[in-house]
């Protein structure tokens, strides 16, 4: 006997990847429900290689039927439906930003702060961090265990899949159109994304930062707590379909060598180090599509501060940056906290 699982937002990029990941990892599920908005009723989504599931209306679904619900339907759905599901006895793992900074809601990357799951029952809601935050803290945690981190300056190179399927379509259509002299049409992005980069993800805040940049700072501190790490981020959208890159500069409160950093990251679960100082001796977003690990390259000393390192970090934002992390949270729940089935 296994668990009953719902995937909310099952027709979106991340929702479909959640279904794929559950199947690939042989999650102990007796039954899977695919949920989405009413406009998707009647559609089917794939679960594994040979199973199709009919989509049900998330607004009318009885969440008392399931043990765990993986949400990837945006902030409004999380605001309305997550408390309803939690009150029905279902544990919600939400991929939106809505619950991340809510007191009493664990914000979890299992390899980094899995012990935080012990507090899940306060609200029956667990938050999945921002995709860029997840891959960065995967690199930071093994380094923090060697020397306390004081400050991080990070520039992200984020693929369009992080903005949804319509954003991916916009990149494709603009790129195709440019080759046949069609004027690029902007709908999902504020500027042309094809053959361009856009230093603007999410809305602007009063201090000039965007909410994506703010998320990386506050989420990193919550996940790495009690560390008081200063984080300054610049988040940029790039014309890549899948896979985020990050250039991360780290200042430590004690000495750490390049060799020590490489060794620690190589030994950390979910991290791969590919770092050769030669042509092709590094990893790019194109190579990590479909991969579960976060990949680290270009590890080097920063000579401008007393204890500093720089590194390049890439990951599949739909996998570890979203769906895989949520499934890993569910796996930890059933292994350590939920009643055995």
C-alpha positions as CSV (number, residue, x, y, z in Angstrom):
1,X,0.0,0.0,0.0
2,X,1.3,3.4,-0.9
3,X,0.5,7.1,-0.7
4,X,-2.0,9.1,-2.6
5,X,-0.5,12.2,-4.4
6,X,-2.0,15.2,-6.1
7,X,-0.1,17.4,-8.5
8,X,-1.7,20.9,-8.7
9,X,-0.8,22.7,-11.9
10,X,-0.2,19.5,-13.7
11,X,-0.4,20.9,-17.2
12,X,2.4,23.5,-16.7
13,X,6.1,23.0,-17.3
14,X,6.9,22.2,-13.6
15,X,3.8,20.2,-13.0
16,X,4.5,17.9,-15.9
17,X,8.1,17.6,-14.7
18,X,6.8,16.7,-11.2
19,X,4.8,13.9,-12.7
20,X,7.8,12.7,-14.7
21,X,10.0,12.8,-11.6
22,X,7.6,10.9,-9.4
23,X,7.5,8.2,-12.0
24,X,11.2,8.1,-12.6
25,X,12.1,7.8,-8.9
26,X,9.4,5.2,-8.3
27,X,7.8,7.2,-5.6
28,X,5.6,4.9,-3.4
29,X,2.3,6.2,-4.7
30,X,-0.9,4.1,-5.0
31,X,-2.7,6.8,-6.9
32,X,-1.8,10.1,-8.6
33,X,-4.3,12.9,-9.3
34,X,-3.5,15.5,-11.9
35,X,-5.2,18.9,-11.0
36,X,-5.3,22.2,-12.9
37,X,-7.8,25.0,-13.5
38,X,-11.2,24.3,-14.9
39,X,-10.1,25.3,-18.4
40,X,-7.9,22.2,-18.5
41,X,-10.6,19.7,-17.5
42,X,-10.7,16.9,-20.1
43,X,-7.0,17.1,-21.0
44,X,-4.6,14.3,-20.2
45,X,-1.1,14.4,-18.9
46,X,1.6,11.6,-18.8
47,X,2.7,9.8,-15.8
48,X,5.7,7.6,-16.6
49,X,6.1,6.1,-20.1
50,X,2.7,4.4,-20.5
51,X,0.2,6.0,-18.1
52,X,-2.1,8.9,-19.0
53,X,-4.1,10.7,-16.3
54,X,-7.2,12.8,-16.9
55,X,-7.0,16.4,-15.4
56,X,-9.4,17.3,-12.7
57,X,-10.5,20.7,-11.4
58,X,-8.2,21.8,-8.6
59,X,-10.9,24.2,-7.3
60,X,-13.4,21.5,-6.5
61,X,-11.1,18.6,-5.7
62,X,-11.4,16.9,-2.3
63,X,-7.9,17.1,-0.8
64,X,-8.9,14.7,2.0
65,X,-8.4,12.0,-0.6
66,X,-4.6,12.5,-0.8
67,X,-1.6,12.5,1.6
68,X,0.6,14.9,-0.2
69,X,-0.1,17.7,-2.8
70,X,2.7,19.1,-4.9
71,X,1.6,22.6,-6.0
72,X,3.0,24.4,-9.0
73,X,0.1,26.6,-10.0
74,X,1.2,30.1,-9.0
75,X,0.8,32.3,-6.0
76,X,-3.0,32.9,-6.3
77,X,-3.7,29.2,-6.3
78,X,-1.3,28.6,-3.4
79,X,-3.0,31.3,-1.4
80,X,-6.5,30.0,-2.0
81,X,-6.0,26.2,-2.2
82,X,-3.0,25.4,0.0
83,X,-4.8,26.2,3.3
84,X,-7.8,24.3,2.1
85,X,-5.7,21.2,1.3
86,X,-3.7,21.5,4.6
87,X,-6.9,21.7,6.7
88,X,-8.1,18.5,4.9
89,X,-5.1,16.7,6.3
90,X,-3.0,16.8,3.1
91,X,0.6,18.0,3.3
92,X,1.2,20.7,0.8
93,X,4.6,21.2,-0.9
94,X,4.3,24.5,-2.7
95,X,6.5,25.7,-5.6
96,X,5.3,29.3,-5.7
97,X,6.8,32.2,-3.7
98,X,3.6,32.8,-1.7
99,X,4.5,30.7,1.5
100,X,8.3,30.9,1.4
101,X,8.8,33.6,4.0
102,X,5.7,32.8,6.1
103,X,6.7,32.1,9.7
104,X,6.1,28.5,10.6
105,X,6.4,27.3,7.0
106,X,9.7,25.4,6.4
107,X,11.6,26.5,3.3
108,X,13.5,23.4,2.4
109,X,16.3,22.1,0.2
110,X,16.6,18.5,1.6
111,X,20.4,18.2,1.2
112,X,21.0,21.6,2.9
113,X,18.4,22.0,5.7
114,X,16.3,18.8,5.6
115,X,15.9,18.9,9.4
116,X,13.6,21.9,9.0
117,X,10.9,19.5,7.8
118,X,10.4,18.5,11.4
119,X,8.2,21.7,11.8
120,X,6.0,20.9,8.8
121,X,2.9,20.1,10.9
122,X,2.5,23.6,12.2
123,X,0.7,24.6,9.0
124,X,0.9,21.4,6.9
125,X,2.6,23.5,4.3
126,X,6.2,23.3,3.1
127,X,7.7,25.8,0.7
128,X,9.9,25.0,-2.3
129,X,12.5,27.7,-2.7
130,X,13.2,29.8,-5.8
131,X,15.0,27.9,-8.5
132,X,18.0,30.2,-8.5
133,X,18.2,30.0,-4.7
134,X,18.1,26.2,-4.7
135,X,21.1,25.7,-7.0
136,X,23.1,28.4,-5.2
137,X,22.6,27.1,-1.7
138,X,23.6,23.6,-3.0
139,X,27.0,25.1,-3.7
140,X,27.1,27.2,-0.6
141,X,26.3,24.6,2.1
142,X,29.5,22.5,1.8
143,X,31.6,25.7,1.7
144,X,29.8,27.2,4.8
145,X,30.7,24.0,6.6
146,X,34.3,24.8,6.2
147,X,34.3,28.6,6.7
148,X,31.4,31.0,7.7
149,X,30.1,32.9,4.7
150,X,30.0,36.7,5.1
151,X,28.8,38.0,1.8
152,X,27.6,36.8,-1.6
153,X,27.4,38.7,-4.9
154,X,25.6,36.7,-7.5
155,X,24.6,37.4,-11.1
156,X,22.1,34.9,-12.6
157,X,21.6,33.9,-16.2
158,X,18.1,32.5,-16.1
159,X,16.4,30.5,-18.9
160,X,12.9,31.4,-20.2
161,X,11.4,28.2,-18.9
162,X,11.4,29.7,-15.5
163,X,8.7,32.1,-16.7
164,X,6.5,29.3,-18.1
165,X,5.5,27.7,-21.3
166,X,4.3,30.9,-23.0
167,X,7.7,32.5,-22.4
168,X,9.4,29.5,-24.1
169,X,7.0,29.9,-27.0
170,X,7.9,33.6,-27.2
171,X,11.6,32.9,-27.4
172,X,11.0,30.3,-30.1
173,X,8.6,32.5,-32.2
174,X,10.8,35.6,-31.9
175,X,13.9,33.7,-32.9
176,X,12.1,32.1,-35.9
177,X,10.6,35.4,-36.9
178,X,13.9,37.3,-36.9
179,X,15.2,34.9,-39.6
180,X,12.3,35.7,-41.9
181,X,12.2,39.5,-41.1
182,X,9.1,39.4,-38.9
183,X,9.1,42.1,-36.2
184,X,9.4,40.4,-32.8
185,X,6.3,40.6,-30.7
186,X,6.6,41.1,-26.9
187,X,4.0,39.6,-24.6
188,X,5.7,37.7,-21.8
189,X,8.8,39.8,-21.5
190,X,9.4,43.6,-21.3
191,X,11.9,43.6,-24.1
192,X,12.8,41.3,-27.0
193,X,14.3,38.1,-25.5
194,X,15.6,36.5,-28.7
195,X,19.3,37.4,-29.2
196,X,19.1,39.6,-26.1
197,X,19.4,39.5,-22.3
198,X,17.0,41.3,-20.0
199,X,18.2,42.5,-16.5
200,X,14.6,42.3,-15.1
201,X,12.9,39.3,-13.5
202,X,9.7,39.9,-11.5
203,X,8.5,43.3,-10.4
204,X,10.7,46.2,-9.2
205,X,10.8,47.2,-5.6
206,X,11.3,50.6,-4.0
207,X,15.1,50.2,-3.5
208,X,15.6,49.4,-7.2
209,X,16.0,45.6,-6.8
210,X,13.5,43.2,-8.4
211,X,11.5,40.7,-6.4
212,X,13.6,37.9,-7.9
213,X,16.7,39.5,-6.5
214,X,15.1,40.1,-3.1
215,X,13.9,36.4,-3.0
216,X,17.5,35.2,-3.5
217,X,18.6,37.2,-0.5
218,X,15.9,36.5,2.0
219,X,15.5,32.8,1.0
220,X,19.2,32.1,1.3
221,X,19.3,33.5,4.8
222,X,16.2,31.5,5.8
223,X,17.6,28.2,4.4
224,X,21.1,28.8,5.7
225,X,19.9,30.0,9.1
226,X,21.2,30.9,11.6
227,X,23.9,32.3,9.3
228,X,23.5,36.1,8.7
229,X,24.8,36.2,5.1
230,X,24.7,39.4,3.1
231,X,23.4,38.7,-0.4
232,X,23.4,41.0,-3.4
233,X,21.9,39.6,-6.6
234,X,21.4,40.8,-10.2
235,X,18.9,38.5,-12.0
236,X,19.0,38.4,-15.8
237,X,16.8,36.5,-18.3
238,X,18.7,35.0,-21.2
239,X,17.6,33.4,-24.5
240,X,18.1,29.8,-23.3
241,X,15.1,27.4,-23.1
242,X,16.1,25.3,-20.0
243,X,18.9,25.7,-17.5
244,X,20.0,28.5,-15.2
245,X,23.6,29.7,-14.8
246,X,25.0,31.8,-11.9
247,X,28.3,33.6,-11.4
248,X,28.7,33.5,-7.6
249,X,31.3,35.5,-5.7
250,X,31.7,34.5,-2.0
251,X,33.5,36.3,0.8
252,X,34.3,34.1,3.9
253,X,35.0,34.9,7.5
254,X,38.0,32.6,7.5
255,X,40.5,31.0,5.1
256,X,39.4,28.5,2.5
257,X,41.4,27.3,-0.5
258,X,40.3,26.4,-4.0
259,X,41.3,22.8,-3.4
260,X,39.3,22.6,-0.1
261,X,36.2,24.1,-1.8
262,X,36.4,21.7,-4.8
263,X,36.8,18.7,-2.4
264,X,33.9,19.7,-0.2
265,X,31.5,20.4,-3.1
266,X,32.5,17.1,-4.9
267,X,31.5,15.2,-1.7
268,X,28.2,17.0,-1.2
269,X,25.1,15.0,-2.4
270,X,23.5,16.4,-5.5
271,X,26.6,18.5,-6.6
272,X,29.0,17.6,-9.4
273,X,32.3,19.5,-9.9
274,X,33.5,19.8,-13.5
275,X,36.4,22.3,-13.3
276,X,39.3,22.1,-15.8
277,X,41.2,25.2,-16.8
278,X,41.0,24.4,-20.5
279,X,38.7,24.7,-23.4
280,X,35.4,22.9,-22.6
281,X,36.5,22.3,-19.0
282,X,33.3,23.7,-17.6
283,X,29.5,23.0,-17.8
284,X,26.9,25.1,-19.5
285,X,23.1,25.2,-19.3
286,X,22.7,23.2,-22.6
287,X,24.5,20.3,-21.0
288,X,22.5,20.1,-17.8
289,X,19.0,19.7,-19.3
290,X,17.4,16.6,-17.7
291,X,20.2,16.3,-15.1
292,X,19.4,16.1,-11.4
293,X,22.6,17.5,-10.0
294,X,23.9,21.1,-9.7
295,X,27.2,21.5,-11.6
296,X,30.0,23.7,-10.4
297,X,32.9,25.0,-12.6
298,X,35.4,27.9,-12.7
299,X,36.3,27.7,-9.0
300,X,39.0,30.3,-8.4
301,X,40.4,32.6,-5.7
302,X,39.1,36.2,-5.6
303,X,42.3,38.2,-4.8
304,X,40.4,41.4,-4.1
305,X,39.3,40.3,-0.6
306,X,41.1,38.5,2.2
307,X,39.0,35.2,2.0
308,X,37.2,35.1,-1.3
309,X,36.2,32.6,-4.0
310,X,34.3,32.8,-7.3
311,X,32.5,30.0,-9.0
312,X,30.1,29.2,-11.9
313,X,27.0,27.2,-11.0
314,X,24.5,25.6,-13.5
315,X,21.4,23.5,-13.1
316,X,18.2,22.4,-14.7
317,X,15.7,24.8,-13.3
318,X,12.8,22.5,-14.0
319,X,14.5,19.6,-12.2
320,X,16.5,20.4,-9.1
321,X,15.3,24.0,-9.3
322,X,11.6,23.0,-9.0
323,X,10.2,19.5,-9.5
324,X,13.0,17.3,-8.2
325,X,13.4,19.4,-5.0
326,X,9.6,19.1,-4.4
327,X,9.7,15.3,-4.9
328,X,12.7,15.0,-2.7
329,X,10.8,16.8,0.1
330,X,8.0,14.4,-0.4
331,X,10.4,11.4,-0.2
332,X,11.9,12.8,3.1
333,X,8.4,13.2,4.5
334,X,7.4,9.6,3.8
335,X,10.7,8.3,5.0
336,X,10.8,10.2,8.3
337,X,7.6,11.9,9.2
338,X,4.4,10.5,7.7
339,X,2.7,7.3,8.9
340,X,3.9,4.3,7.0
341,X,1.6,2.9,4.4
